[in-house]
Amino acid sequence: MLRITSVVVVLIMALSRIGVASGLDFLNTKEHRTTTMKASALFLACMVVIAGHVCAAPAPVQVLFVGNSYTFGRVNPVMSYNARNITDLTAVMDQINHSGSNDFEPHPWGGVPGIVKAFCDQSGLNHWNISISARNAATLRGHFLETNPAGWRLRQSNIGGGRWDKVILQEQSDESVPHQIIGGVELDSHPVYFQYYANEIENWIHREPSLPYNYLEKDVLGLPVATPGGTVANCRAATFGGSNTQCNTPRNITANRNANSAAQVYLYETWARPNLVQAQFTSTTNSATGAITYTTTPATQFYPSLEAMQTDLRNAATQAVANAALDGSGGFAGIAPVGTAFMRAVSSGVATPNMYAPTAASDGLLDLWWDDGTHASKFGSYLSALVLWGTLTGLDPARVDLLGGGAGNWAARDLGISAQYAAQLQRVASDQLGYCPAGYTGYPSCTTNINECASEPCQNGGVCQDAVDGFTCQCVGPWGGVQCQTLTGITGATGNVATTDHLTVMCSHHLLVLTDVQVPPVPQERPARLAQMVPPARRVWRGQRARRVKPAPPALQVCA
C-alpha cells in the first residue's frame, strides 16, 4: 500500500507539471483542454502499470534449511534472530516432546535462515518464504530416518511437508570427513552415511512421482560395493561400528507427495573446527545455561591445521555432488562454500587464525568461532548467511548494503556488527562466490576496470569520462544533470526555441515516458507561469507574439 501511495503522489506531481494544477486563468483555454487529455493518458497509463504491478506480484519462493545447531545458531543474538519472519518447523514438535533437546536452545529459532530472510527482505525478495527444520546434533541420516529420541518426523512432516523450490542440506560438523582414531581417541565420523543420505534426501525431494520403498542398510552400505544381500559385517565396517540392528533393520520410506523435480538442492559446506585442530584442552557444556568451561584434560588434535580439515570437508561435499549426479534424479544445484569462506577470511587477514592464541582477543581480527571452538560466533553466522544468500539468489553479497534504498545492512545492525566489520565479511563472501569489487571484472585477478562509458550514458552531446564503478559526463550548452539529461539554460530571448525530448514519470518500478511535451521559453511579462503551464503545442516565440506550429500526436511509451 505504501508503494502504491508513493506512486500516486509522484503522479499528482507529474500532472501538476503539465498543467492540471495550473492557475485559474488557464483552465478555460484550449491549451488546458489539450494538456488535460495528455494528463489523462498519463494517469491511465500509470494506473495500468500500478494495476499490473499489484496483479503480477512474484510467485512465492519456498526455501527450506535442513540442519542442526550450525544452522539454527546455537546462541543469541543469532539463535532467535528474525524468528517471527521465518517458520520454525520443529518448534511445535519440541513443545510436544522435548526429549533430547537442550533447555538453553529455546524455540522458535531464526538462526542463519533468519539472517538470510533479512537479506531477502532488504533486497526486495519479500516473496521468499523461509523455513527451518533443525535439531541439535542431527545428521542427514537422522533427518531422513527420523532416528531422534523425541520421534520428531523430520522427513515426513518437514522435508515432505511442502513443495520446496530451494533446499539447503547441512550435515553434522564432522560426519563427512575420514574416520580417525588418534591415541585411542576416536573422531566419530561416518562419511559413508553422509554420501548415501545426502543423495537419498536429494532424490526424495526431487522424485516425481515419489513411491514408497524399503531397504536394509547392509544392502546399500556394504563393502566393497553396495549390492543386495550385503553382509552385516561389511555394513559395520563401512559405518565404523554400526550395530547389527542398524544394518539389518528394514527402512520403510513413504512417498513424498510434495516432491518437486525442479527444486534446487544445495549442500552447505560447513567449517573446520578449532576444537579438533588447535585446542589444548577439552571443554564441557553446562546443561542448564550452555556455558562452556575448559578442563585440564588434553584435547586430541585430529588435523595439523584448519585448512587441512577444510580440505576434507570440501572434498566430501564435492564427491557427494558428483555421486548424486549419476542417478538421473536431478542432483545437487551446487555447494554453498561457507567453510571455504571462513578460511578465506583467515587467509586475507579479516579473521583470527587461532581462537586459542594468547593474542586472539587483542589482535583486532574477527573471531568466526564461538567459545566452544565448533559453533559459529555472530560474525561467523553473518558470513555464513552472506554466502548462503549469495548462493541461493545469485546476488553479490558485497552489494547488500546498497539494497533497500541504501539504508545500510539491517541484519548487521541488529546483530551488533559494525559497518566496518560487515563490509569486510561481505567482501569475503563476494570474493568466495566469484564476484569482483565494484567496477572491476576478470575474476579471480579482478584487475580489468569496467568501462562504464561503453553504454554511452551521456545524452545531448555530453562527453563521457570513465571512472571506477561509475562515470562523469561533461555536458555542453544548456544541458546538465548526471547524464546531461536536464535542460538548465531556458531563457525568454527572442528567437530561441527550448524543448525537452520527453517527460519522465516514475510509476513504481516502471518508467512512463511521455514524448513530444514541449517546454517553450516564457515571455518576459509572464515568467511566473513557467512552472504552471506546459502548452501541448510547440510554439516559436517572436518578441511578444507566438506562431503556433501544429504538434505531432503525443506518444506514450511504457518501459518495463
Backbone hydrogen bonds, N-H to C=O, Kabsch-Sander energy under -0.5 kcal/mol:
donor,donor_aa,acceptor,acceptor_aa,energy
5,T,1,M,-2.5
6,S,2,L,-2.2
7,V,3,R,-1.6
8,V,4,I,-2.2
9,V,5,T,-2.2
10,V,6,S,-2.2
11,L,7,V,-2.5
12,I,8,V,-2.6
13,M,9,V,-2.2
14,A,10,V,-2.2
15,L,11,L,-2.7
16,S,12,I,-2.3
17,R,13,M,-1.6
18,I,14,A,-1.3
19,G,16,S,-1.2
20,V,15,L,-2.0
22,S,19,G,-1.6
26,F,23,G,-1.6
27,L,24,L,-1.0
28,N,24,L,-0.5
29,T,26,F,-1.3
33,R,29,T,-1.7
34,T,30,K,-2.6
35,T,31,E,-2.7
36,T,32,H,-2.6
37,M,33,R,-1.6
38,K,34,T,-1.8
39,A,35,T,-2.7
40,S,36,T,-2.8
41,A,37,M,-2.2
42,L,38,K,-2.4
43,F,39,A,-2.9
44,L,40,S,-2.9
45,A,41,A,-2.3
46,C,42,L,-2.5
47,M,43,F,-2.4
48,V,44,L,-2.3
49,V,45,A,-2.5
50,I,46,C,-2.9
51,A,47,M,-3.0
52,G,48,V,-2.8
53,H,49,V,-2.4
54,V,50,I,-2.4
55,C,51,A,-3.0
56,A,52,G,-2.3
57,A,54,V,-0.9
61,V,127,H,-2.4
62,Q,60,P,-0.6
63,V,61,V,-0.6
63,V,129,N,-2.9
64,L,166,K,-2.4
65,F,131,S,-2.2
66,V,64,L,-0.5
66,V,168,I,-2.9
67,G,133,S,-1.9
71,T,68,N,-1.6
72,F,68,N,-2.2
73,G,69,S,-1.5
75,V,73,G,-2.8
78,V,75,V,-0.8
79,M,75,V,-2.0
81,Y,78,V,-1.5
83,A,80,S,-1.6
85,N,82,N,-1.7
86,I,83,A,-1.1
87,T,130,I,-2.1
88,D,86,I,-0.6
89,L,87,T,-1.0
89,L,132,I,-2.2
90,T,132,I,-0.5
91,A,88,D,-1.2
94,D,90,T,-2.4
95,Q,91,A,-1.6
96,I,92,V,-1.8
97,N,93,M,-2.6
101,S,98,H,-2.2
105,E,102,N,-1.6
110,G,79,M,-3.4
111,G,78,V,-1.4
111,G,79,M,-0.5
112,V,71,T,-2.2
114,G,110,G,-1.9
115,I,111,G,-1.5
116,V,112,V,-2.4
117,K,113,P,-2.4
118,A,114,G,-1.7
119,F,115,I,-2.2
120,C,116,V,-2.4
121,D,117,K,-2.7
122,Q,118,A,-2.3
123,S,119,F,-1.9
124,G,121,D,-1.2
125,L,120,C,-3.1
126,N,124,G,-0.6
128,W,125,L,-1.8
129,N,61,V,-2.8
129,N,127,H,-0.7
130,I,128,W,-0.6
131,S,63,V,-2.5
132,I,87,T,-2.6
133,S,65,F,-3.1
134,A,132,I,-0.5
135,R,67,G,-1.3
138,A,135,R,-1.9
143,H,139,T,-2.1
144,F,140,L,-2.4
145,L,141,R,-3.0
146,E,142,G,-1.2
147,T,142,G,-0.9
148,N,146,E,-1.2
151,G,148,N,-1.7
154,L,152,W,-1.7
157,S,153,R,-1.4
158,N,153,R,-0.9
159,I,154,L,-2.1
160,G,155,R,-2.9
161,G,158,N,-0.7
162,G,159,I,-0.5
164,W,162,G,-1.0
165,D,62,Q,-2.5
166,K,62,Q,-2.0
167,V,264,Q,-2.6
168,I,64,L,-2.6
169,L,266,Y,-2.7
170,Q,66,V,-2.6
170,Q,168,I,-0.5
171,E,169,L,-0.5
171,E,268,Y,-0.5
175,E,172,Q,-1.3
176,S,172,Q,-0.5
177,V,174,D,-0.6
180,Q,187,L,-0.9
182,I,185,V,-2.7
185,V,182,I,-1.9
187,L,180,Q,-3.1
188,D,186,E,-0.9
189,S,187,L,-2.9
190,H,175,E,-1.2
193,Y,190,H,-0.9
194,F,190,H,-1.7
195,Q,191,P,-2.5
196,Y,192,V,-2.1
197,Y,193,Y,-3.0
198,A,194,F,-2.1
199,N,195,Q,-1.0
200,E,196,Y,-2.0
201,I,197,Y,-2.4
202,E,198,A,-1.9
203,N,199,N,-2.7
204,W,200,E,-2.6
205,I,201,I,-2.2
206,H,202,E,-1.7
207,R,203,N,-3.0
210,S,256,N,-0.5
211,L,209,P,-0.6
213,Y,253,I,-2.2
215,Y,251,R,-1.2
217,E,249,T,-0.5
218,K,247,C,-2.1
219,D,216,L,-1.4
220,V,216,L,-0.9
221,L,217,E,-2.4
227,T,225,V,-0.7
230,G,227,T,-1.2
235,C,231,T,-1.9
236,R,232,V,-2.9
237,A,233,A,-2.0
238,A,234,N,-2.4
239,T,235,C,-1.8
240,F,237,A,-0.9
241,G,236,R,-2.8
242,G,236,R,-0.7
247,C,243,S,-2.2
248,N,244,N,-1.6
249,T,245,T,-1.3
251,R,215,Y,-3.1
252,N,250,P,-0.8
253,I,213,Y,-3.3
253,I,251,R,-0.7
254,T,252,N,-0.6
257,R,255,A,-0.9
259,A,256,N,-1.4
260,N,205,I,-3.1
263,A,260,N,-1.7
264,Q,165,D,-2.9
265,V,263,A,-0.7
266,Y,167,V,-3.1
267,L,334,G,-2.0
268,Y,169,L,-2.8
269,E,267,L,-0.9
269,E,336,A,-1.9
270,T,268,Y,-0.8
275,N,373,G,-2.1
276,L,273,R,-1.7
277,V,274,P,-1.2
278,Q,274,P,-3.4
279,A,274,P,-1.5
282,T,297,T,-2.5
284,T,293,T,-2.8
286,N,291,A,-2.7
290,G,286,N,-2.5
293,T,284,T,-2.3
295,T,282,T,-2.7
299,A,280,Q,-1.7
302,F,276,L,-2.3
302,F,300,T,-0.8
303,Y,276,L,-0.9
309,M,305,S,-1.6
310,Q,306,L,-2.6
311,T,307,E,-2.0
312,D,308,A,-1.5
313,L,309,M,-2.2
314,R,310,Q,-2.7
315,N,311,T,-2.6
316,A,312,D,-2.2
317,A,313,L,-1.9
318,T,314,R,-2.4
319,Q,315,N,-2.4
320,A,316,A,-2.2
321,V,317,A,-2.1
322,A,318,T,-2.0
323,N,319,Q,-2.7
324,A,320,A,-2.4
325,A,321,V,-1.0
326,L,323,N,-1.6
327,D,324,A,-0.7
333,A,265,V,-3.3
334,G,265,V,-0.9
336,A,267,L,-3.3
338,V,336,A,-2.5
339,G,269,E,-2.4
341,A,337,P,-1.6
342,F,338,V,-1.7
343,M,339,G,-1.8
344,R,340,T,-1.9
345,A,341,A,-2.3
346,V,342,F,-1.8
347,S,343,M,-2.9
348,S,344,R,-2.0
349,G,346,V,-1.5
350,V,345,A,-2.3
351,A,345,A,-2.2
352,T,366,L,-3.1
357,A,354,N,-1.4
360,A,357,A,-1.8
362,S,359,T,-1.3
363,D,359,T,-1.0
366,L,350,V,-2.4
368,L,366,L,-0.7
370,W,375,H,-3.0
373,G,370,W,-2.0
377,S,368,L,-2.1
381,S,377,S,-2.7
382,Y,378,K,-2.0
383,L,379,F,-2.3
384,S,380,G,-2.5
385,A,381,S,-2.6
386,L,382,Y,-2.1
387,V,383,L,-2.2
388,L,384,S,-2.6
389,W,385,A,-3.1
390,G,386,L,-2.5
391,T,387,V,-2.3
392,L,388,L,-2.7
393,T,389,W,-2.6
394,G,390,G,-2.0
399,R,396,D,-1.9
400,V,397,P,-1.3
402,L,399,R,-1.4
403,L,399,R,-0.5
403,L,400,V,-1.0
407,A,403,L,-0.7
407,A,404,G,-0.6
408,G,401,D,-1.1
410,W,408,G,-0.7
413,R,409,N,-1.8
414,D,410,W,-2.6
415,L,411,A,-2.4
416,G,412,A,-0.6
416,G,413,R,-1.0
417,I,412,A,-3.1
418,S,416,G,-0.5
422,A,418,S,-2.7
423,A,419,A,-2.3
424,Q,420,Q,-1.8
425,L,421,Y,-2.3
426,Q,422,A,-2.5
427,R,423,A,-2.1
428,V,424,Q,-1.9
429,A,425,L,-2.5
430,S,426,Q,-2.6
431,D,427,R,-2.6
432,Q,428,V,-2.5
433,L,429,A,-1.8
434,G,431,D,-1.3
435,Y,430,S,-2.8
440,Y,437,P,-2.2
441,T,448,T,-2.3
445,S,442,G,-0.9
446,C,442,G,-2.2
448,T,441,T,-1.8
449,N,447,T,-0.7
450,I,439,G,-3.2
452,E,450,I,-1.2
454,A,451,N,-1.6
455,S,452,E,-0.5
456,E,453,C,-2.1
459,Q,483,Q,-2.8
462,G,459,Q,-1.7
463,V,474,Q,-2.3
464,C,462,G,-0.5
465,Q,472,T,-2.7
467,A,470,G,-2.2
469,D,467,A,-0.6
470,G,467,A,-1.1
472,T,465,Q,-2.2
474,Q,463,V,-3.0
475,C,473,C,-0.9
479,W,476,V,-1.7
480,G,486,T,-3.0
484,C,481,G,-1.2
486,T,480,G,-2.8
488,T,478,P,-3.6
488,T,486,T,-0.7
489,G,478,P,-0.7
495,G,541,W,-1.5
496,N,493,A,-1.6
499,T,497,V,-0.5
503,L,514,L,-2.1
504,T,502,H,-0.5
505,V,512,L,-2.1
507,C,505,V,-0.5
507,C,510,H,-2.2
508,S,506,M,-0.5
510,H,507,C,-2.7
511,L,559,C,-1.9
512,L,505,V,-2.1
513,V,511,L,-0.5
513,V,557,Q,-2.5
514,L,503,L,-2.4
514,L,512,L,-0.6
515,T,513,V,-0.8
515,T,555,A,-2.4
516,D,501,D,-1.0
518,Q,516,D,-0.8
526,R,523,P,-1.7
529,R,526,R,-1.2
530,L,527,P,-1.4
532,Q,529,R,-0.7
533,M,529,R,-2.4
534,V,532,Q,-0.5
540,V,547,R,-1.5
541,W,496,N,-0.5
541,W,539,R,-0.6
542,R,545,R,-2.6
545,R,542,R,-1.9
547,R,540,V,-1.8
548,R,546,A,-0.6
549,V,538,R,-1.6
557,Q,513,V,-2.0
557,Q,555,A,-0.6
559,C,511,L,-2.8
559,C,557,Q,-0.6
560,A,558,V,-0.5
